[in-house]
Amino acid sequence: MQEGRDTVLWEDAQGQVLGFAAWQYYWATLDFFILPGPTAQQVEQDIFAWAEERFRELDEERGRPLPYWVEFRDDDLARRELVEACGYLLDEGDHYVALEHPLTDLPPVPALPEGFTLRQLAGEQEVAAYAELHRAAFESTSMTPEWRARTLQMPQYRPEIDIVVSAPGSELAGFCVGWLAPERGVAQIEPLGVHPRYQHLGLGRILLLEMLHRFQAHGAEKSLVETNLERTAARKAYESVGFSQGQLVYRQGKWMTNV
């Protein structure tokens, strides 16, 4: 999180985490988890009370109101009912599709164009170049070197599944970052992108298939990736190597102050 005011934990007297809430600024999304059990209902109330107070503070600091969003999967009826009971009813159709790929019978990784190289990210010394590439690929200013450097310090970070393609002259042309949950046999791609200058060369497919083979080598049985439901080109690229639709992820919002 960018600052401590946007993250809260709930614990019992023994230090067991009962729930957390985090305001994800760049996604305009309230992320939360509640441990099932006798304290769940109270934690639910506390999370949404904290969130709405924080969102009103943000409106005041910004000088204008914005809607705030919560996400839930299409098969999670309990979370949807909770969100709607708290007044998050605004739906602008900005949904995601979760795609899945069993890590069997993988197609081979195509050859790179001449002069291009696939390798691991070169650690912290390359995070500034990565951030610049990420911003160009997604036409977004959200990625920063500081944020990217912190991901390298996460306990589950593995450098061998943080890969890039460099162009002739060593400029970064594309990237793909993987995450493993070995206890579940699952791996996730988040994110994958190619600089506009190097699109239509097959680099995205190469990065994607290379990552799937690396997941398989680590013992993962299934790979996941999410993309915006309206991002047809990205979805087709994933489906072309064997991904298929799992769940839809819906997003509903609420205004905290009158507009």
Solvent accessible surface area in square Angstrom, and as a share of the most:
residue,aa,sasa,rsa
1,M,100,0.45
2,Q,91,0.40
3,E,77,0.35
4,G,66,0.63
5,R,123,0.45
6,D,9,0.05
7,T,50,0.29
8,V,42,0.24
9,L,105,0.52
10,W,44,0.16
11,E,100,0.45
12,D,51,0.26
13,A,102,0.79
14,Q,155,0.69
15,G,42,0.40
16,Q,93,0.42
17,V,60,0.34
18,L,23,0.11
19,G,0,0.00
20,F,70,0.29
21,A,0,0.00
22,A,5,0.04
23,W,13,0.05
24,Q,42,0.19
25,Y,136,0.52
26,Y,92,0.35
27,W,126,0.44
28,A,33,0.25
29,T,9,0.05
30,L,1,0.00
31,D,54,0.28
32,F,9,0.04
33,F,104,0.43
34,I,26,0.13
35,L,61,0.30
36,P,107,0.67
37,G,43,0.41
38,P,143,0.90
39,T,54,0.32
40,A,20,0.15
41,Q,125,0.55
42,Q,101,0.45
43,V,6,0.04
44,E,48,0.22
45,Q,100,0.44
46,D,46,0.24
47,I,0,0.00
48,F,10,0.04
49,A,67,0.52
50,W,48,0.17
51,A,0,0.00
52,E,29,0.13
53,E,109,0.49
54,R,8,0.03
55,F,0,0.00
56,R,112,0.41
57,E,67,0.30
58,L,23,0.12
59,D,8,0.04
60,E,146,0.66
61,E,102,0.46
62,R,82,0.30
63,G,67,0.64
64,R,138,0.50
65,P,39,0.24
66,L,64,0.32
67,P,22,0.14
68,Y,2,0.01
69,W,12,0.04
70,V,0,0.00
71,E,46,0.21
72,F,5,0.02
73,R,120,0.44
74,D,69,0.36
75,D,80,0.42
76,D,50,0.26
77,L,117,0.58
78,A,75,0.58
79,R,55,0.20
80,R,90,0.33
81,E,99,0.45
82,L,30,0.15
83,V,0,0.00
84,E,58,0.26
85,A,88,0.68
86,C,34,0.20
87,G,28,0.27
88,Y,0,0.00
89,L,115,0.57
90,L,58,0.29
91,D,81,0.42
92,E,118,0.53
93,G,34,0.33
94,D,48,0.25
95,H,18,0.08
96,Y,53,0.20
97,V,0,0.00
98,A,15,0.11
99,L,0,0.00
100,E,46,0.21
101,H,9,0.04
102,P,80,0.50
103,L,6,0.03
104,T,85,0.50
105,D,141,0.73
106,L,25,0.12
107,P,41,0.26
108,P,112,0.71
109,V,49,0.28
110,P,54,0.34
111,A,95,0.74
112,L,51,0.26
113,P,38,0.24
114,E,172,0.77
115,G,48,0.46
116,F,29,0.12
117,T,70,0.41
118,L,37,0.18
119,R,75,0.27
120,Q,78,0.35
121,L,9,0.04
122,A,41,0.32
123,G,28,0.27
124,E,100,0.45
125,Q,164,0.73
126,E,23,0.10
127,V,12,0.07
128,A,59,0.45
129,A,46,0.36
130,Y,1,0.00
131,A,0,0.00
132,E,113,0.51
133,L,5,0.02
134,H,19,0.08
135,R,76,0.28
136,A,29,0.23
137,A,20,0.16
138,F,74,0.31
139,E,156,0.70
140,S,38,0.25
141,T,122,0.71
142,S,31,0.20
143,M,17,0.08
144,T,44,0.25
145,P,44,0.27
146,E,112,0.50
147,W,79,0.28
148,R,5,0.02
149,A,23,0.18
150,R,116,0.42
151,T,11,0.06
152,L,25,0.12
153,Q,123,0.55
154,M,78,0.35
155,P,137,0.86
156,Q,88,0.39
157,Y,35,0.13
158,R,80,0.29
159,P,65,0.41
160,E,54,0.24
161,I,1,0.00
162,D,1,0.00
163,I,0,0.00
164,V,0,0.00
165,V,0,0.00
166,S,10,0.06
167,A,4,0.03
168,P,81,0.51
169,G,80,0.77
170,S,85,0.55
171,E,70,0.31
172,L,12,0.06
173,A,0,0.00
174,G,0,0.00
175,F,0,0.00
176,C,0,0.00
177,V,4,0.03
178,G,3,0.03
179,W,46,0.16
180,L,20,0.10
181,A,23,0.18
182,P,88,0.56
183,E,140,0.63
184,R,157,0.57
185,G,12,0.11
186,V,14,0.08
187,A,1,0.01
188,Q,61,0.27
189,I,1,0.00
190,E,80,0.36
191,P,25,0.16
192,L,33,0.16
193,G,8,0.07
194,V,16,0.09
195,H,29,0.13
196,P,66,0.42
197,R,148,0.54
198,Y,33,0.13
199,Q,75,0.33
200,H,183,0.82
201,L,85,0.42
202,G,37,0.36
203,L,2,0.01
204,G,22,0.21
205,R,98,0.36
206,I,6,0.03
207,L,0,0.00
208,L,4,0.02
209,L,0,0.00
210,E,35,0.16
211,M,0,0.00
212,L,0,0.00
213,H,59,0.26
214,R,58,0.21
215,F,0,0.00
216,Q,74,0.33
217,A,91,0.71
218,H,71,0.32
219,G,52,0.50
220,A,10,0.08
221,E,131,0.59
222,K,69,0.29
223,S,0,0.00
224,L,41,0.20
225,V,4,0.02
226,E,75,0.34
227,T,5,0.03
228,N,26,0.13
229,L,51,0.25
230,E,126,0.57
231,R,120,0.44
232,T,76,0.44
233,A,83,0.64
234,A,27,0.21
235,R,55,0.20
236,K,129,0.55
237,A,53,0.41
238,Y,20,0.08
239,E,71,0.32
240,S,70,0.45
241,V,6,0.03
242,G,41,0.39
243,F,6,0.03
244,S,65,0.42
245,Q,86,0.38
246,G,26,0.25
247,Q,47,0.21
248,L,31,0.15
249,V,11,0.06
250,Y,54,0.20
251,R,29,0.11
252,Q,9,0.04
253,G,0,0.00
254,K,46,0.19
255,W,95,0.33
256,M,12,0.06
257,T,51,0.30
258,N,152,0.78
259,V,125,0.72
